[in-house]
Structure formats: C-alpha cells, structure tokens
Amino acid sequence: MNREPGWTLPEAMVALAVLALLGSLAWRGGAESLALQRLQTASQRVMDGLEDGRIAALRGGSPCALRLGSAGWEAPNGSGLPGCMGVRPGLGSGVDPGRAELLLTHNLPDPVRFTANGLVLDGGTVWIRSVHTPLVRCVVVSLPLGVTRAGREGASGCEPEMTP
C-alpha cells in the first residue's frame, strides 16, 4: 500500500493546536513585556515633570505650579500660581484615559508648587498600574526638599528597585 506524502487530519489538528498554544504564550509574554516598558516610561516621565517644574521655576526666577492629571502633567486650575513653562505634558505611550492600559493614581496636592529657587513644596506618592501585569510602579516625592525616587509597590509601601 503506497501512501502519498502529506499529513492526516489528526496530525494536522495536533500541529495546529501546538502552534496556537505557542502563539498564545508569545502574545501574553509580549503584552507583559510591553506593559512593563510602559510602566517604566510613565514613572520616568513623572520624575521628569518634577525636574522640569524645578528648572522652570529656577529659570523664571519665580514660583510656579503643576497639576498631575490622569494623562500627565498640566497647568494648574485656579491655584493662584502660574503654570511651569516647558514641562512635557504626557506620560508616554499607553497612558490614555480612554484606553485604560495604564492607570495613574496619586496623593499629590493639586497643585504641586515649586519655589523660585527650584524646591518642591509638596510631597506624596504616585502609583502607576497596568492591566497586563501585576507590577505597580511608584514615585515618591519626599519633603522637605522634594527628593524623588522611583520603585515598586511592596508590603511596606513604595520600595526601591533592587539593582542586580
């Protein structure tokens, strides 16, 4: 009995199932990797916005303020202080309230104030979450000098990143 080359139906079904499984694993891994990168970018942009506010106050020689909204840094609403000029507004890719890939929450006051000599007068913590990973990034603004540090949420709050 001569058999023509090719696959039988059960062999083809098994091959397709294996390919589908491998594809779904790659898709999930890629989504988590992208989410981690977006978290890192957003937390860096939070810190960059604070630094931009300091620089704007120093260059202008007068106090200014910023507000951290759901999509990033913006001018304050009716705070009595002018907005800090030259601050990058967005937090990077994935921070879009309509798409909800990243969720930004914080306990910073509205607005965050900067003195004429570049000090931050207000402190708090910013948390950035993603729907594609359990990791929660955080940025702490400590007083009295407005020192900032980034980390990840842990049992004792915002814990610093461990570097290898």
Buried (B, 14 or more C-beta within 10 A) or exposed (E): EEEEEEEEEEEEEEEEEEEEEEEEEEEEEEBBEBBBBBBBBBBBBBBBBBBBBBBBBBEBEEBBBBBBBBBBBBBBEEBEBBBBBEBEEBBBEBBEEEEEBBBBEBEBBBBBBBBEEBBBBBBBBBBBBBEBBEBBBBBBBEEEEBEBEBBBBEEEEBEEEEEE
